[in-house]
């Protein structure tokens, strides 16, 4: 999406700009299994990015630069992504036509489906089904506000880098999931919810047979759980973060579970609305299973709470299952690498884009 051509290279560099963390990953595609060559992660100070809006440009630029230096990445061409209220992803039906004609017509179609002035958005599309009968086809429409795309592009350039692709977080998650498909085991026709829980925003992407049906972003993430812990337990931000990461030593686990169960209601509502959308569209009457990713996937008890609430299987995506990595890349995390792995989902999904001409 919104891409420029790469120079021919064997590796791809991704910059995942979150509201609390920035991650840089370089993946080498020269071998049969993609390999992570470099990785860096740096924490952003609070309020630098709020609900995907950049509030402190200098701080974000500085953190990106530090992250690249920490990772030891010297390449300049990078892939990044946007998400949030400024991004619309929707499956639509339009008259059957070839790709070139569809590119012309998509602007007229988008005016009916995008709640922004069409001159203020970047558009892209993918034909999902070339013939659904009645001389019509299914198309995935993607729109992102130009201001958001330009802001993220400018931030990358200010850090001395070149943004070659601006993708969408939910597509990066799906790309990562597909790389894991051999280990995940997906039967034909299975409807899967990919739920990526970030600090402020959660991306919900519904797919079937690896085709995206629709995506929604909801304004709830790990910060909502952290705030609930601070309020209910009287702990500070750092202590709440420690709990979110799974350190429950000397804690009342029943009380923690109750707090998380209450805050999970907003996530559950987003999932329920996704199921309602599928039913209304006549595509399916249920989601077969849900795969969690992002920092929020590590929240204690959350997977089990959601599984019980929705009476379906919830699992946690490990983005490192579909790739290899250089010895020492994650040395500082030791045996805890699987604990931080969900944080890498978007970055790995972006860097899995093969460099192309």
N, C-alpha and C positions, 0 to 999 in steps of 0.2 A: 504494500500500500504506500502511496505517496513516495515512490522510490526513484532514485537516480541510479544510473549504471555504475557498478563496481568496476574498478580495474581488476584484471585477473589476479586473484590471490588465492592462497591455499587456506587462509584463516579468516574468521569473521570476529569482529569485536562488538560487544554489546554494552550499552550503558543503560541500566535500569534505574530511572530516577523516581524513587518513591518519596513519600512525604516525611519519612523518618530515616530512611537508609538509601544510600546510593551504592549500587553494585556494578562492578566492571568485570567482564568475562571475555577471554579470547579463546575460541575453539578452532583447532586445526582440523581441516577436512581432508588432509592428504592421505590418511590411512582408512582402512575399511570401517573402523569405528571412530566417530568423531572424538577428539581428545581435548580436554580443557588444558591449555598451556599456562594461562595466567588467571588469577582471580584476586579481586580486591573489594573490600567493603568498608564504607565509612558512614558514621552516623551524622545526620543533619540535626542542627539545633531546632527545637520546637518553633513552629510558626514560620519556618523558611518557605515551606510549601503547605498550603491549606486547601484541602479539597481539590487538588491538582492545579491550583492557581499559584504561580510563583510569586512570593511576596518579597523575598530577599535575593535578588539576582546575584549579587557579588558573593554571598555566602554559598549559594548553590554551585557557582562556577568554581570557587575555591575548593569545595568538597569534591567535585568531579576531578579536578586536577590532582588533588591528594590521593584520590582513589586510584587513578591511573598510575601514579608514581608508586603507590603501595603495591599494586599488582605487577609492576614491572613491564607494563605494556607501552611500546613505543610507536605503534601504528596510529594513524590519524583518522582513517575512514571507519565510522561507527554506525551501528543500528540502535535506535531507541524507540520508545513507544509512548503513546498517550492513552488516557482513559478518563472516565468521569462523565459529568453531565454534558460536556461539550462534544461527546462522541455518540453517534447513533449507528447501530447495526441492526438491520431488519431484513427479513426475507420478504420479497415482494413478487407479484406476478405481473408480467408484461407481455406484450405481443412478441411472438417468436421472430427472431432476426439474428443476423450474424453478429460477431463480436464488435466489428467496427461500427455497424449501424447502432448497436446497443450503446456504445460509448457516446454517440450523439444524442440518443433518446433518453439516456439516464438522467440528464438534467431536468427534462420535463417530468419524468416520473418522480424524481426526488422532491420536486416542489409539493407533491401531494403527501409525502411521508416524513419530511424533515421539518421540525418546528423552528427552523432558523431561516433567515433570508438566504436564498440559494447562492447569492453573490458573496456571502460571508463564510462559506464552507468549502473544504476540499472534499472531492467525491472520488470514490472508487467502487468497483463492483466485481462480482464473480458470478458467472452463470452456473447454477447448481444443477439444473435439469433443463436440457435443451428442448424437450418436448413433453409437456404434461397434458396434451390434448387441447382441442379447441383453438389450435394455432397459437398457443401460449407457452411460456417458459417460466421457470423459477429462477430468480436472481437474488443474490445477497447484496444488499445496498449498504455501503459504509460511508458515513459522512463525519467529518471532524471540523470544528470551527477553525477557521484560518488563523485567528489570533492565538489559539492554543498551539497549533502546529508551528507557527512562526516563533512563538515564545520559546518552545523547546528547541527548535532549530538554532535560534540565536544563542541560547545558553550553551549549546554544544560548541558552536563556533567561538564564543567568548572564551571557552576552555582550550582553544587552540586545536579543535578537532573538526572533522567534516562529517555532517549528518548525511549519510547516503540513503537511509531508509527511515521513515517515520511510520511505525507499525501501530497496532492496537494491542494493549495488554492481553485481552482475552484471546486474541489469535496467537500470541506468543505462548500462552499457556497451552492452547490446543496443539501447537507445534511440538511443545515439550512432551505432551501426553502421547502424541503419535509416535515419538521416538521411543516411548516406553511400551508401545502397544504389544510387543512380543512378550513382555513380562506381565502385562495387565490382563490379557485374555479377554477379548471383546467379541461377542457373538454378533452375527449379522442382524441388523434391525434393532440392536440395543440402543436405548435412549440414555445418554449420559449427561449429567450435569457437572460441569467443571466450575468449581467455586474457589476463586482466588481471593483470599482474605488479606487485604493490605492494612495499613495503619488507619486510614480514614475511609477508604472505599473498598467495597467487595465487588468483584466482577463475577457475574453468573453467565456462563456460556452453555447453551443446550445444544448438543450435537447428536446426530444419528448417522451411523456408517461413515463417520469422520467428516460429515458435512455439517457446518454450523446452521442451526435453525434460527436462533436469535440470541442476542446478548442484552443483558441489562446490568447497570451499575447501581448499587445502593450505597447510600452514605452511612455505612456502619463498618467498623473494622476493629482492630485490636485496641485502638485508643478508647473505644467505648467500654471495653472490658476493663482496661486499666483504670478509667475514671470510676467505674462501679466499685472496683476493689478499694480505691482511695476513699470513696465515700462510705462504704460499708465497714471497712476494717480500720480506717483511720491511719493508713500507711502512706508514705510518700511515693512519688513517681517511680523512683529507682526500686523500691521494695515491691511495688505492684508489677513492675517489669520482670523482676525475678520470679514472681509467682506465675506470670504469663508464660515464662520459659519452662515451667514445670518444677521449680524448686519449691516444694511444699513442706519442707522440714519444719516440724513443730507447729504446723498450721492445722486448723480445723477443716479437714477435707470435706466434710458434709456441708459446712457453711460456704466454702469455696464453690462446691458443685451447685449449691442453690443460687449463688450470685451469677454464675455463668449460665445456668439454666434460664434465669430471667432475662439476661442480656442477649441470649441466643434467639429470643423471640423475633427480633428484627430480621435476623438471617433466615429464620424459618418462614417468615412472611414472604420474603423475596423468593424463596424456593416454591412456596405454595402458589404464588402468583405466576411463576413460570409454568407450573403444572396446569394452572387454569388457562394460560395462554395456549398451551399445546392442545388442550381439550377444545377450546373455542375455535382454533384453526383446523381442527379435525385431523391433526397429524398423529397424535397419540393421546392416550388417556392417562399416561403415567411416565415418570422417570424411573428407569430401572435401577440406577445407582448413581451415587454422587462421589466425586473425587475432590478432596480438599487440597489446596496449596496455599502458598504465601505464608507470612509470619503467623497469621491467625490459625493455621492448621496445627500449630504446636500448642495451642491453648489446652490445658489439662481438661479432660472429660468432654470436650466439645464434640469430638467425633461420636462418642457414645450417646451424648445428649441428643444430637441431631438424628442419629440412627433410630433411637427410641421414639422420638417425636414423629418422624415421618415413616416409620416402619419400612425402612429400606436400608440397603448397605451403603455405608459411608466409609471411604478409605482415604489415606493420605498419600499424595503423589511424591515419589522420590525422584527428582529430576536427574539424579546421577546414575540411575539404572540404565539409561539409554546412551550413556557416554562413558568414555574412559577419562582419566586425568593423570597428569604428570605427577610423579612421586614428589612429595613435598609441597604441592600446591595448597593442600589443606592441613599441613603439618601442625599448625598452631591449634587446630580444633581436636586433634587426637581422635579418641573414640567417640567424640560428640558430633562428628561430621553429619551423621544421619539426623541429628536434632536440628541442625541449621539448614539442611538440604531444602526443605520447602521454601525457604527464603529465596532460593536461586532459580525458581521455576521460570519467571519471566525472562531473566537474564539468559538462562540456558536456551529457552525457546527462541529468543531473538538471535543468539549467536549460532544456532543450528541452521540459520539461513546460509546456504553455501555461497561463497563468493562467486560472482558471475560476471560475464563480459558486459 
